């Protein structure tokens, strides 16, 4: 059957949002506030201790109309984000993930 281009676009959009919901649920359950999620081990990983994935996801959550998830992540940033890492940090990663996410 012939499917209209707008219907195909809507189906694709829903698939992408569904994938994001799935990924966000895994991050929230296993690595909330951690820099990264180790999906196979289902645990958080600390790289700089700044919640890199959470902050990096803020704009994506907003653009995908995941407003409740965005608000929850925004609350974490307000209450728990303390960029006081001691030691070496990767300036590139901090720039693209933290500055880019905020």
C-alpha positions, -999 to +999 in steps of 0.1 A: +000+000+000+011+036-007+018+055+025+018+093+025+052+109+031+038+127+062+026+094+077+061+079+071+077+109+087+053+106+117+061+069+120+098+076+119+095+104+144+076+081+168+103+054+164+131+079+173+112+092+203+105+056+214+142+048+212+150+079+233+124+069+259+139+034+261+175+048+264+165+074+290+146+048+311+178+027+311+199+056+321+175+068+348+172+033+363+208+023+362+230+054+361+210+085+372+234+114+377+264+094+365+285+105+335+277+074+314+257+042+314+273+009+308+244-008+291+256-044+293+265-041+329+236-018+337+255+005+359+267+041+359+302+051+351+320+081+366+344+099+343+344+134+356+316+131+382+295+158+365+265+139+351+277+143+315+249+122+299+222+138+319+233+173+310+241+164+274+205+151+271+187+182+282+182+197+248+172+163+233+146+158+260+132+193+253+131+189+215+115+154+217+087+169+239+097+148+269+090+177+292+085+156+324+118+140+319+134+173+311+120+188+343+133+159+364+168+163+348+167+200+352+160+195+389+190+173+392+212+199+376+198+226+400+204+205+431+233+181+423+255+196+395+287+207+411+315+211+386+343+208+411+363+180+395+399+178+408+424+165+384+426+164+346+395+168+325+390+165+288+382+201+277+366+189+244+342+165+262+333+191+288+327+217+261+305+196+238+286+178+265+281+203+293+282+236+276+264+222+246+237+206+268+231+237+289 
